Amino acid sequence: MGIRTAEEYIDSLRDGRKVMFRGKWVDDVTLHPEIRKAIDHASIDFKLSDDPRWKDLFTYAEDGNIYSVFYKVPSSASDLLQRKRAIEVATTYGKTIVTLIHEIGSDAIFALLRIAYLCDRKNGTSYFERVKQFYELARDQDLAIAVAQTDAKGDRDKSPKEQPFEYHYLKIVKRTNEGIVVRGAKVHTSVSVNSNAIIVLPTRAMKDGESAYAVSFWLWANSPGLTLVASPYLSGDRNGNEYPISSKHKMFETVTIFDDVFVPWEQVFLAGETEFAGLLALAFVDFHRFTAVSYKLPLLDAILGCANLIARYNGISNAAHVREKIARLIVYVQTVKSLLEAGARAGHMEDPGIFVPDSVSVNLAKYHFATNFHTALRDLQDLTGGLLVTYPSPQDFEDNIVGELLNKYLATSYSSAKERMQLINLISELTASDLSGYHSVLAVHAEGSIEAEKIAITRGYDVDKAIATSLYMAGIQDEPVL
Ligand SMILES: Cc1cc2nc3c(=O)[nH]c(=O)nc-3n(C[C@H](O)[C@H](O)[C@H](O)COP(=O)(O)OP(=O)(O)OC[C@H]3O[C@@H](n4cnc5c(N)ncnc54)[C@H](O)[C@@H]3O)c2cc1C
């Protein structure tokens, strides 16, 4: 098949999966008004693969077949840059919300290919062939895939086997000739309600005695025993004027409960090899943080663009403090972009032939993005003014008398009231709404917390070389290490 149409994708989601939304079971996700919004949003990926303007970016050819570009295993920096560009374009059409249904799953597959290969070489297992088969299935059927990595985790100061509740981390409870049975819950699983399949990865390194927690596999989203409890955050009726983004675009997260779910061996990628759990968790992050920063770029451009526009509309573009704030935003946005591109260019080849982004640059990009994001929102709020939370409704403008007055009072010499309000509605969504809360938490936590990024940066930086330089300059060593 190779490439699916949006309609084929939507039809494939009518599979009897078990989804709960606000305490009620959802019979058909495609008919549920909230989930349908997320499905239509995710359809952007399929539409762009079929759009003559974007086909070349969103697809690639291999052995006479055409596939989604997200399933192209990167073999060079330019493959990574193409992937980045595709994510950026899809997220721009999604008005700052990533589609994710191809991106996160392929990130996990690339990590699995690397770690299964290592594990087979060390332990004589046969995981690599299974991962490869799943990769081909996903690519050939153009599957939408969610990734459930983050466990419920319980007490953060305890490891999986020390938890008061045995299943705070997903655990293998039975092994048979046919497969394994798992119990536990993963949290924050994005796009699971509108994906065909779910890849499960370990969330952390495991210690001796924790082999039952070192588990990875894939499942169809309608597998028996699997329950998706969808978050209501950002749901509810919202009109397109006041909410230009979230009225049409949405991503769902679930608490993903595995109630003694059976997984056949052909779908198992790790089952007890403790030393590979942490490696797999980190290998996923190598790709997924690259995806993460790629999809932040349209949000950053929106913030920067809005800052420039509102300064113009409000007549403050030439004020010194405004120029200073806009310069600061440009420095912020361009630093994130440059670090991400450096991450692609400084990538390296890993067995079995996958080009991996440079971990230090990508984690720096994500860290810099996350630690400065709230300041950027504050600067944009500052330039915009209080109308962010006191704006009259679009319906008020439709009243003959009041509308005419509003048009006079809320216009400036540089903008009509209508366009100024349209822009303020967008900025309000980006900086003062439940969507901005979502983006803010996403910035801090999604794809790993700020501390996780800091750990990756400090672990990856060559401190020994810096120490050797100091030893040479102090005269303690005769030669520097160059
Ligand atoms: C919108 C959104 C979408 C997401 N999508 C996905 C997804 O699709 N799939 C997926 O698997 N995950 C997903 N995540 C999960 C994301 O990766 C986690 O939120 C992130 O790893 C943080 O984990 P946590 O939420 O459990 O917070 P915690 O890890 O509990 O972090 C809270 C605080 O505790 C600190 N902390 C945690 N453990 C320790 C410790 N041992 N010692 C000291 N400090 C500690 C952290 O540094 C942080 O400051 C998503 C998250 C969000 C917000």
Ligand as a Chemical Component Dictionary entry (heavy atoms), coordinates in Angstrom:
data_LIG
# 
_chem_comp.id                   LIG 
_chem_comp.type                 NON-POLYMER 
_chem_comp.pdbx_formal_charge   0 
_chem_comp.three_letter_code    LIG 
# 
loop_
_chem_comp_atom.comp_id 
_chem_comp_atom.atom_id 
_chem_comp_atom.alt_atom_id 
_chem_comp_atom.type_symbol 
_chem_comp_atom.charge 
_chem_comp_atom.model_Cartn_x 
_chem_comp_atom.model_Cartn_y 
_chem_comp_atom.model_Cartn_z 
_chem_comp_atom.pdbx_ordinal 
LIG C1  C1  C 0 1.532  16.784 26.713 1  
LIG C2  C2  C 0 2.451  15.627 27.001 2  
LIG C3  C3  C 0 2.563  14.604 26.069 3  
LIG C4  C4  C 0 3.350  13.484 26.339 4  
LIG N1  N1  N 0 3.399  12.456 25.433 5  
LIG C5  C5  C 0 4.012  11.286 25.780 6  
LIG C6  C6  C 0 3.926  10.144 24.935 7  
LIG O1  O1  O 0 3.345  10.201 23.840 8  
LIG N2  N2  N 0 4.484  8.985  25.352 9  
LIG C7  C7  C 0 5.144  8.888  26.550 10 
LIG O2  O2  O 0 5.615  7.807  26.873 11 
LIG N3  N3  N 0 5.259  9.967  27.371 12 
LIG C8  C8  C 0 4.710  11.156 27.015 13 
LIG N4  N4  N 0 4.815  12.251 27.841 14 
LIG C9  C9  C 0 5.513  12.078 29.110 15 
LIG C10 C10 C 0 6.750  12.908 29.335 16 
LIG O3  O3  O 0 7.862  12.331 28.733 17 
LIG C11 C11 C 0 6.863  13.011 30.877 18 
LIG O4  O4  O 0 5.868  13.931 31.287 19 
LIG C12 C12 C 0 8.214  13.430 31.357 20 
LIG O5  O5  O 0 9.143  12.410 31.120 21 
LIG C13 C13 C 0 8.152  13.733 32.864 22 
LIG O6  O6  O 0 7.616  12.640 33.571 23 
LIG P1  P1  P 0 6.421  12.874 34.605 24 
LIG O7  O7  O 0 5.334  13.606 33.928 25 
LIG O8  O8  O 0 6.097  11.558 35.223 26 
LIG O9  O9  O 0 6.999  13.830 35.706 27 
LIG P2  P2  P 0 8.063  13.487 36.806 28 
LIG O10 O10 O 0 9.122  12.601 36.236 29 
LIG O11 O11 O 0 7.390  13.039 38.032 30 
LIG O12 O12 O 0 8.712  14.907 37.029 31 
LIG C14 C14 C 0 8.278  15.837 38.027 32 
LIG C15 C15 C 0 9.531  16.420 38.700 33 
LIG O13 O13 O 0 10.154 15.383 39.444 34 
LIG C16 C16 C 0 11.543 15.328 39.120 35 
LIG N5  N5  N 0 11.952 13.938 39.312 36 
LIG C17 C17 C 0 11.397 12.837 38.766 37 
LIG N6  N6  N 0 12.037 11.728 39.201 38 
LIG C18 C18 C 0 13.007 12.145 40.028 39 
LIG C19 C19 C 0 13.998 11.470 40.816 40 
LIG N7  N7  N 0 14.125 10.158 40.818 41 
LIG N8  N8  N 0 14.835 12.243 41.554 42 
LIG C20 C20 C 0 14.734 13.592 41.574 43 
LIG N9  N9  N 0 13.808 14.270 40.852 44 
LIG C21 C21 C 0 12.947 13.558 40.109 45 
LIG C22 C22 C 0 11.616 15.809 37.680 46 
LIG O14 O14 O 0 12.919 16.264 37.327 47 
LIG C23 C23 C 0 10.591 16.928 37.718 48 
LIG O15 O15 O 0 11.207 18.077 38.252 49 
LIG C24 C24 C 0 4.069  13.408 27.564 50 
LIG C25 C25 C 0 3.986  14.460 28.482 51 
LIG C26 C26 C 0 3.192  15.561 28.214 52 
LIG C27 C27 C 0 3.102  16.661 29.236 53 
# 
loop_
_chem_comp_bond.comp_id 
_chem_comp_bond.atom_id_1 
_chem_comp_bond.atom_id_2 
_chem_comp_bond.value_order 
_chem_comp_bond.pdbx_ordinal 
LIG C1  C2  SING 1  
LIG C2  C3  SING 2  
LIG C2  C26 DOUB 3  
LIG C3  C4  DOUB 4  
LIG C4  N1  SING 5  
LIG C4  C24 SING 6  
LIG N1  C5  DOUB 7  
LIG C5  C6  SING 8  
LIG C5  C8  SING 9  
LIG C6  O1  DOUB 10 
LIG C6  N2  SING 11 
LIG N2  C7  SING 12 
LIG C7  O2  DOUB 13 
LIG C7  N3  SING 14 
LIG N3  C8  DOUB 15 
LIG C8  N4  SING 16 
LIG N4  C9  SING 17 
LIG N4  C24 SING 18 
LIG C9  C10 SING 19 
LIG C10 O3  SING 20 
LIG C10 C11 SING 21 
LIG C11 O4  SING 22 
LIG C11 C12 SING 23 
LIG C12 O5  SING 24 
LIG C12 C13 SING 25 
LIG C13 O6  SING 26 
LIG O6  P1  SING 27 
LIG P1  O7  DOUB 28 
LIG P1  O8  SING 29 
LIG P1  O9  SING 30 
LIG O9  P2  SING 31 
LIG P2  O10 DOUB 32 
LIG P2  O11 SING 33 
LIG P2  O12 SING 34 
LIG O12 C14 SING 35 
LIG C14 C15 SING 36 
LIG C15 O13 SING 37 
LIG C15 C23 SING 38 
LIG O13 C16 SING 39 
LIG C16 N5  SING 40 
LIG C16 C22 SING 41 
LIG N5  C17 SING 42 
LIG N5  C21 SING 43 
LIG C17 N6  DOUB 44 
LIG N6  C18 SING 45 
LIG C18 C19 SING 46 
LIG C18 C21 DOUB 47 
LIG C19 N7  SING 48 
LIG C19 N8  DOUB 49 
LIG N8  C20 SING 50 
LIG C20 N9  DOUB 51 
LIG N9  C21 SING 52 
LIG C22 O14 SING 53 
LIG C22 C23 SING 54 
LIG C23 O15 SING 55 
LIG C24 C25 DOUB 56 
LIG C25 C26 SING 57 
LIG C26 C27 SING 58 
# 
